Amino acid sequence: MKKTTDKVIMSFDQGTTSSRTIIFDHEGNILSQAQKEFPQYYPQPGWVEHDPEEIWNSQYETARDALSLSGLSATEVVAIGITNQRETIVVWDKQTGKAVTRAVVWQCRRSTGICEELVANGLETEFRNRTGLRLDPYFSGTKLSWLFRNNSALRDRAEKGEILVGTIDSWLLWKLTGQHRTDITNASRTLLFNITDERWDPVLCSILGIPIHILPEVKQSSDDYGTTLSGLFDCSIPITGVAGDQQAALFGHGCFNPGTAKNTYGTGCFTLMNTGNHPVWSSNNLLTTVAWKIRGKTTYALEGSVFIAGAVIQWLRDELHMIQTSAESEQLALSVPDSAGVFLVPAFVGLGAPYWDPDVRGSLFGLTRGIGSAHIVRAALESIAYQSEDLLAAMCADSGTCLESLKADGGATANAFLMQFQANISAIPVSLPEVVEITALGAAYLAGLHCGYWDNLDEISRKWKEKKRFEPSMDKEERVYRMKAWHKAVCSAKEFKV
């Protein structure tokens, strides 16, 4: 196939609070981008919902805006790639294509009781061995089970095949192409997909009361998903790449070899390590997931989540009023030589991997009369790096691989103190990419691979450019001492429960 390097790739980045479209050229440069926020709905404490139609409208509007801003027409777009918030579930009418309920968002905890019931029935190992996931309301399957348990009419319609379900990528694909499809990375986050057999698992679907015929066709991450329907753009555009946001970020960083890893520093932290062509089953409470599937070859990853990362900086700003802007946290942290023995465990919503303890609450240790706001701010930033190091250590133990470096992205990477401390406490270099929008770039790469815009992974690897690199400078003795103190603080926080 002749390369069309004069054309562009359009990437849809559908996130939890906003939808974005970014247009990339052949070198991976951003030509234009557009973003639009959409409402969040909280009908009850612990519940989070989105309106699927608002998600679609926001995504479609940004696509048209990005094209307009670039000065390009749809005829110059060689393909579309999609990346999306994972685990959020949508239900829509098969005939009308209209959503029949609000989307249940990945953050929603309404299915906690179902998870507890399944654990009490001794089914956690069954789910873990087939999906690589934990029984947690975070994942899509129990959300869908909750909807059917609490709406008998919806369940009956599911049995009759009158409705369809899917994650956000499936919803967008339906609106764009009229096809009911998903990619393997999103499927692997549902608690319904067997990651070794690579199919919807009939046993798990039966346990959760979900008819398999309402689930989408599962395709490779770089594949033919159809073309856009007539009338959406000036011409029909092929959709040739789809992946969940964290897998797309891993791909965008060029982490194509086993043992390479990335950390996304957002509200929380998501750390993924490429483990190669076979799943690695964690002994350290990490998740086993599909990283991507390309040209018939499946790549797996270990994943860990830190629930509170950038959110701790927002807490310092909005609740404690210690800083006025997030950027001030770096200056304040650097105004003192260390945290003076203060450790903050920011377990505001419990602890994620590798602890998985939802009942822990945030705790502050080591206070003396001489402690000021600078020490607490520094301890808060350090807590992000400590939590991330816990994940990296668990991944190295599970995989038997020592990390040579960590690629990083996300808003908190703008904090140079945090990035340097991460390099110090993990004893590895931390690299930041030239292109900030690495998740959208990953989706673009997946789309471009299938349509021949890029030839292979080697060509993509050569396009990754390092913007900044933080080298470790802390000696081993201090590093070991700090991690021991951190773990003592975590154990103390876990002991205090009311």
Residue pairs with C-beta under 8 A, 6 or more apart in sequence:
1 451
1 452
2 452
3 26
3 452
3 453
3 455
4 78
4 452
4 453
5 26
5 453
6 76
7 76
7 77
7 78
7 453
8 23
8 24
8 25
8 26
8 31
8 70
8 72
8 76
8 77
8 78
9 23
9 24
9 77
9 78
9 79
9 80
9 81
9 444
9 447
9 448
9 453
10 21
10 22
10 23
10 63
10 66
10 67
10 77
10 79
10 80
10 81
10 237
10 444
11 21
11 22
11 23
11 24
11 80
11 81
11 82
11 83
11 440
11 441
11 443
11 444
11 447
12 19
12 20
12 21
12 59
12 62
12 63
12 80
12 81
12 82
12 83
12 84
12 172
12 440
12 443
13 19
13 20
13 21
13 22
13 83
13 84
13 245
13 437
13 439
13 440
13 443
14 20
14 55
14 59
14 82
14 83
14 84
14 85
14 168
14 169
14 172
15 84
15 85
15 245
16 85
16 88
16 105
16 106
16 107
17 37
17 38
17 40
18 35
18 36
18 37
18 38
18 58
19 35
19 36
19 38
19 55
19 58
19 59
19 61
19 62
20 33
20 34
20 35
20 36
20 62
20 437
20 440
21 33
21 34
21 59
21 62
21 63
21 65
21 66
22 30
22 32
22 33
22 66
22 437
22 440
22 441
22 444
23 30
23 31
23 32
23 33
23 66
23 67
23 70
23 72
23 77
24 30
24 31
24 440
24 441
24 444
25 31
26 453
26 454
27 463
28 435
28 441
28 444
28 445
28 463
29 435
30 435
30 437
31 70
31 72
32 66
32 67
32 69
32 70
33 66
33 69
33 437
34 61
34 62
34 63
34 65
34 66
34 69
35 62
36 58
36 61
36 62
36 65
37 58
38 50
38 51
38 54
38 55
38 57
38 58
39 50
39 51
39 54
40 48
40 49
40 50
40 105
41 48
41 49
41 50
41 51
41 102
42 48
42 49
43 49
44 110
46 108
46 109
46 110
46 112
47 108
47 109
47 110
48 104
48 105
48 107
48 108
49 102
49 103
49 104
49 105
49 108
50 88
50 102
50 103
50 105
51 99
51 102
51 103
52 90
52 92
52 99
52 102
52 103
52 171
53 98
53 99
55 103
55 168
55 171
55 172
56 171
56 172
56 175
59 172
60 175
60 232
63 233
64 233
67 73
67 74
67 77
67 233
73 234
74 233
74 234
74 235
74 237
75 234
75 235
77 233
77 237
78 238
78 448
78 451
78 453
79 237
79 238
79 239
79 240
79 241
79 447
79 448
79 450
79 451
79 453
80 176
80 228
80 237
80 238
80 239
80 240
80 241
80 447
81 239
81 240
81 241
81 242
81 440
81 443
81 444
81 445
81 446
81 447
81 448
82 169
82 172
82 173
82 239
82 241
82 242
82 243
82 443
83 169
83 242
83 243
83 244
83 245
83 248
83 439
83 440
83 442
83 443
84 167
84 168
84 169
84 172
84 186
84 242
84 244
84 245
85 105
85 106
85 168
85 245
86 106
86 167
86 168
86 185
86 186
86 189
86 244
86 245
86 246
87 106
87 138
87 139
87 140
87 143
87 167
87 189
87 190
88 103
88 104
88 105
88 106
88 140
88 167
88 168
89 103
89 104
89 140
89 143
89 144
89 147
89 165
89 166
89 167
90 99
90 103
90 165
90 166
90 167
90 168
90 170
90 171
91 99
91 100
91 101
91 144
91 147
91 154
91 163
91 164
91 165
92 98
92 99
92 100
92 163
92 164
92 165
92 171
92 174
93 99
93 100
93 162
93 163
93 164
94 161
94 162
94 163
94 164
95 162
97 174
97 175
97 178
99 171
100 154
100 157
100 163
101 147
101 151
101 154
103 168
103 171
104 110
104 143
104 144
104 146
104 147
106 138
106 140
108 137
108 143
109 137
110 137
110 143
110 146
111 137
111 142
111 143
111 145
111 146
112 137
114 137
114 142
114 145
114 146
114 149
115 135
115 136
115 137
115 142
118 124
118 127
118 135
118 142
118 207
119 135
123 135
123 207
124 134
124 135
126 203
126 204
126 207
127 133
127 134
127 135
127 191
127 204
128 134
128 135
129 281
130 194
130 195
130 196
130 201
130 203
130 204
131 188
131 190
131 191
131 192
131 193
131 194
131 195
131 201
131 204
132 188
132 195
132 279
132 281
132 287
132 288
132 289
133 139
133 189
133 191
133 287
133 288
133 289
134 285
134 287
134 356
135 142
135 191
136 356
137 143
139 189
139 190
139 191
140 167
140 189
140 190
140 191
140 192
141 190
141 191
141 192
141 204
141 208
141 210
142 191
142 208
144 165
144 208
144 210
145 208
145 209
145 210
147 154
148 154
148 155
148 158
148 209
148 210
149 155
149 209
154 163
155 209
157 163
158 165
158 210
158 211
158 214
159 211
161 211
161 213
161 214
163 214
164 170
164 174
164 180
164 214
164 216
165 210
165 214
165 215
165 216
166 173
166 174
166 180
166 182
166 215
166 216
167 182
167 186
167 187
167 189
167 190
167 244
168 186
169 182
169 183
169 186
169 242
169 244
170 180
170 181
170 182
170 186
170 216
173 179
173 180
173 181
173 182
173 216
173 225
173 226
173 239
173 242
174 180
176 226
176 228
176 229
176 232
176 239
177 225
177 226
177 227
177 228
177 229
177 239
178 226
178 229
179 217
179 225
179 226
180 216
180 217
181 216
181 217
181 218
181 219
181 225
181 226
182 216
182 217
182 218
182 219
182 242
183 218
183 219
183 220
183 221
183 223
183 242
183 243
183 244
183 293
184 193
184 198
184 218
184 219
184 220
184 221
184 290
184 292
184 293
184 298
185 221
185 242
185 243
185 244
185 247
185 289
185 290
185 291
185 292
185 293
186 242
186 243
186 244
187 193
187 200
187 216
187 218
187 290
188 195
188 289
188 290
189 244
189 289
191 204
191 208
192 200
192 201
192 204
192 205
192 208
192 210
192 215
193 199
193 200
193 201
193 218
194 200
194 201
194 204
195 279
195 288
195 289
195 290
195 300
196 279
198 218
198 293
198 298
199 218
200 212
200 215
200 218
202 212
205 211
205 212
205 215
219 225
219 242
220 292
220 293
220 294
220 295
220 296
221 241
221 242
221 243
221 247
221 251
221 292
221 293
221 294
221 446
222 240
222 241
222 292
222 293
222 294
222 295
222 446
222 447
222 449
222 450
223 240
223 241
223 242
223 450
224 238
224 240
224 450
225 238
225 239
225 240
225 242
226 238
226 239
227 236
227 237
227 238
227 239
228 236
228 237
228 239
229 236
230 236
238 451
239 447
240 446
240 447
240 448
240 449
240 450
240 451
241 443
241 444
241 445
241 446
241 447
241 448
241 449
241 450
242 443
242 446
243 251
243 292
243 442
243 443
243 446
245 439
246 264
246 270
246 272
246 303
246 439
247 272
247 289
247 290
247 291
247 292
247 301
247 442
248 439
248 440
248 442
248 443
248 446
249 262
249 264
249 270
249 272
249 409
249 438
249 439
249 442
250 262
250 272
250 274
250 291
250 292
250 301
250 442
251 291
251 292
251 442
251 445
251 446
252 409
252 433
252 435
252 438
252 439
252 440
252 441
252 442
252 443
252 445
253 260
253 262
253 407
253 409
253 433
253 438
253 442
253 464
254 407
254 457
254 460
254 461
254 463
254 464
255 261
255 262
255 272
255 273
255 274
255 407
256 274
256 299
256 457
256 460
256 461
257 274
258 274
258 275
258 276
258 399
258 401
259 273
259 274
259 275
259 399
259 401
259 402
259 403
259 404
260 273
260 274
260 407
261 271
261 272
261 273
261 274
261 392
261 395
261 403
261 406
261 407
262 271
262 272
262 406
262 407
262 408
262 409
263 269
263 270
263 271
263 388
263 391
263 392
263 406
263 407
263 408
263 409
263 410
263 422
264 270
264 271
264 408
264 409
264 410
264 439
265 309
265 310
265 384
265 408
265 409
265 410
265 411
265 412
265 413
265 418
266 309
266 310
266 410
266 411
266 412
267 308
267 309
267 310
267 311
267 314
268 305
268 306
268 307
268 308
268 309
268 310
268 311
268 352
269 305
269 306
269 309
269 384
269 387
269 388
269 391
269 410
270 303
270 304
270 305
270 306
271 303
271 304
271 305
271 306
271 388
271 391
271 392
271 395
272 289
272 291
272 301
272 302
272 303
273 301
273 302
273 303
273 395
273 399
273 401
273 403
274 291
274 299
274 300
274 301
275 291
275 300
275 301
275 302
275 399
276 299
276 300
277 297
277 298
277 299
277 300
278 300
279 288
279 300
280 288
280 300
280 302
280 398
280 399
281 288
281 398
282 288
282 302
282 394
282 398
283 397
283 398
284 354
284 394
284 395
284 397
284 398
285 353
285 354
285 355
285 356
285 394
286 302
286 303
286 304
286 353
286 354
286 391
286 394
286 395
286 398
287 302
287 303
287 304
287 305
287 353
288 300
288 301
288 302
288 303
289 300
289 301
289 302
289 303
290 298
290 299
290 300
290 301
291 299
291 300
291 301
292 298
292 299
292 446
293 299
294 446
294 449
294 457
302 395
302 398
302 399
303 353
304 352
304 353
304 354
304 390
304 391
304 394
304 395
305 352
305 353
306 352
306 353
306 384
306 387
306 388
306 391
307 347
307 348
307 349
307 350
307 351
307 352
308 346
308 347
308 348
308 349
308 362
309 384
309 387
309 388
309 412
310 326
310 384
310 410
310 411
310 412
311 346
311 348
312 344
312 346
312 348
312 380
312 381
312 383
312 384
313 323
313 326
313 329
313 380
313 381
313 412
313 415
314 326
315 346
315 348
315 380
316 322
316 323
316 329
316 376
316 377
316 380
317 323
317 324
317 325
317 326
320 373
320 376
322 332
322 373
322 376
322 377
323 329
323 332
323 377
326 411
326 415
327 414
327 415
329 377
329 380
329 381
329 415
329 417
330 381
330 415
330 416
330 417
330 418
332 373
332 374
332 377
332 378
333 374
333 377
333 378
333 381
333 417
334 417
335 374
336 372
336 374
336 375
336 378
338 378
339 366
339 375
339 378
339 379
339 382
340 366
340 368
340 370
340 371
340 375
341 366
341 368
341 485
342 364
342 365
342 366
342 367
342 371
342 375
342 376
342 378
342 379
343 364
343 365
343 366
343 379
343 382
343 383
343 485
343 486
343 489
344 362
344 363
344 364
344 365
344 376
344 379
344 380
344 382
344 383
345 351
345 360
345 362
345 363
345 364
345 365
345 383
345 489
345 490
345 492
345 493
346 362
346 380
346 383
346 387
347 357
347 360
347 361
347 362
347 363
347 493
348 361
348 362
349 358
350 357
350 358
350 359
350 360
350 361
351 357
351 358
351 360
351 490
351 494
353 390
353 391
353 394
354 390
354 391
354 394
355 390
355 490
355 494
357 494
359 497
360 493
360 494
360 497
361 493
361 496
361 497
362 493
363 489
363 492
363 493
363 496
364 376
364 379
365 489
365 492
365 493
366 489
378 417
381 415
381 417
381 418
381 421
382 421
382 425
384 412
384 418
384 422
385 418
385 421
385 422
385 424
385 425
385 426
386 425
386 482
386 483
386 486
388 422
388 426
389 422
389 425
389 426
389 483
392 403
392 406
392 426
392 428
395 401
395 403
396 402
396 403
403 426
403 428
404 428
404 429
405 428
405 429
405 430
405 431
406 422
406 423
406 426
406 428
406 429
406 430
406 431
407 430
407 431
407 432
407 433
408 419
408 422
408 430
408 431
408 432
409 432
409 433
409 436
409 438
409 439
412 418
413 419
413 432
416 470
419 430
419 432
419 468
419 470
420 430
420 470
420 473
422 430
422 470
423 429
423 430
423 470
423 471
423 472
423 473
424 472
424 473
424 474
424 479
425 474
425 479
425 482
425 483
426 472
427 472
427 474
427 476
427 479
428 472
429 469
429 470
429 471
429 472
430 469
430 470
431 466
431 468
431 469
431 470
432 466
432 467
432 468
432 469
433 464
433 465
433 466
433 467
434 465
434 466
434 467
435 441
435 465
445 454
445 460
447 453
448 454
449 456
449 457
449 460
454 460
